[in-house]
Amino acid sequence: MSRLSLSRRRRHRGAMPGLGLTLGLSLAWLGLIVLLPLAAILWRSVSLGPGHFLAIGFSARALAAYRLSFGAALAAAGINCGIGLLIAWVLVRYEFPGKRLAGAMVDLPFALPTAVAGIALTALYARNGWIGAPLARLGLPVAYTPAGVVLALIFVGLPFIVRTVEPVLADLGHDIEEAAATLGAGRSAIFLRVLLPEIAPALITGFALAFARGVGEYGSVIFIAGNMPYHTEIAPLLIVTQLEQYDYAGATAIAAVLLATSFVLLTGINILQGRERRRLGQG
């Protein structure tokens, strides 16, 4: 082998080891940390038998908990898409006093213990709370209703939307907006036809992250939900209830249904995200 080829190999050598070693370590770590526990859940649920599994995993109480968990997570993630996009736009495009403080407030749900968040939200939105009392007089109670569950999930999911959209907005700059404006496009047309297609993949990613966090959220929800079976009981709480009753088979069955449904929904969201990226690449 010539000296020129050796020098080229040394020049293109990366800081990390080759594909074989890095891929093997990555798969081994994912297998131990992620796949092995999930496989244990699935194996335990299969060992129950079809009849027992269906009776527990698809009971009326479990179905009500699934509807609340997935419905509230979808609603909260959808609301956060609008609110998070607006907040990211303000943080990227404008300079104002207290901007760094506002940015730190966005990350507060990451650092705040979820139980503390649940207690604070309950105190504010209960029927005797500062915000809950006037809403209750208007016939709009929040705490101990499904609306309270959605509110808690909005709180914990907002940073995912803001932090995934923010860098994309920062990279766009003002040039494409000015170019569209010179061609006669209005503000709504610029946003819908120029900016939104560029932001869409990041927005879908943030939606998926917020949705996934919402489905599995426990600490911030149990205080404000009220935890009434068939009404405000979320699926993670039902799993914990089964464990407290030493019904490990029931907890495993409910966890397996929750896992499978989440996997299907997240796979669909990832497919949609991939299509958006390919469409942008072709455009």
GIBELFEN-V715450 format. One record per residue. RES is the residue in one small letter. PSI is psi as a letter, one per 40 degrees, with the letter a starting at -180 (* if undefined). Layout:
((RES | PSI) (RES | PSI))
//
This chain:
((m | h) (s | i) (r | d) (l | d) (s | d) (l | d) (s | d) (r | d) (r | d) (r | d) (r | d) (h | e) (r | h) (g | i) (a | d) (m | i) (p | i) (g | i) (l | d) (g | d) (l | d) (t | d) (l | d) (g | d) (l | d) (s | d) (l | d) (a | d) (w | d) (l | d) (g | d) (l | d) (i | d) (v | d) (l | d) (l | d) (p | d) (l | d) (a | d) (a | d) (i | d) (l | d) (w | d) (r | d) (s | d) (v | d) (s | e) (l | d) (g | i) (p | d) (g | d) (h | d) (f | d) (l | d) (a | d) (i | d) (g | d) (f | f) (s | i) (a | d) (r | d) (a | d) (l | d) (a | d) (a | d) (y | d) (r | d) (l | d) (s | d) (f | d) (g | d) (a | d) (a | d) (l | d) (a | d) (a | d) (a | d) (g | d) (i | d) (n | d) (c | d) (g | d) (i | d) (g | d) (l | d) (l | d) (i | d) (a | d) (w | d) (v | d) (l | d) (v | d) (r | e) (y | i) (e | h) (f | i) (p | h) (g | e) (k | d) (r | d) (l | d) (a | d) (g | d) (a | d) (m | d) (v | d) (d | e) (l | d) (p | d) (f | d) (a | d) (l | h) (p | h) (t | d) (a | d) (v | d) (a | d) (g | d) (i | d) (a | d) (l | d) (t | d) (a | d) (l | d) (y | e) (a | i) (r | d) (n | e) (g | i) (w | d) (i | d) (g | d) (a | d) (p | d) (l | d) (a | d) (r | d) (l | e) (g | f) (l | g) (p | i) (v | d) (a | i) (y | f) (t | i) (p | d) (a | d) (g | d) (v | d) (v | d) (l | d) (a | d) (l | d) (i | d) (f | d) (v | d) (g | e) (l | d) (p | d) (f | d) (i | d) (v | d) (r | d) (t | d) (v | d) (e | d) (p | d) (v | d) (l | d) (a | d) (d | d) (l | d) (g | a) (h | e) (d | d) (i | d) (e | d) (e | d) (a | d) (a | d) (a | d) (t | d) (l | e) (g | e) (a | i) (g | i) (r | d) (s | d) (a | d) (i | d) (f | d) (l | d) (r | d) (v | d) (l | d) (l | d) (p | d) (e | d) (i | d) (a | d) (p | d) (a | d) (l | d) (i | d) (t | d) (g | d) (f | d) (a | d) (l | d) (a | d) (f | d) (a | d) (r | d) (g | d) (v | d) (g | e) (e | i) (y | d) (g | d) (s | e) (v | d) (i | d) (f | d) (i | e) (a | d) (g | d) (n | f) (m | h) (p | i) (y | e) (h | d) (t | f) (e | h) (i | i) (a | d) (p | d) (l | d) (l | d) (i | d) (v | d) (t | d) (q | d) (l | d) (e | d) (q | e) (y | f) (d | g) (y | d) (a | d) (g | d) (a | d) (t | d) (a | d) (i | d) (a | d) (a | d) (v | d) (l | d) (l | d) (a | d) (t | d) (s | d) (f | d) (v | d) (l | d) (l | d) (t | d) (g | d) (i | d) (n | d) (i | d) (l | d) (q | d) (g | d) (r | d) (e | d) (r | d) (r | d) (r | d) (l | d) (g | d) (q | d) (g | *))
//
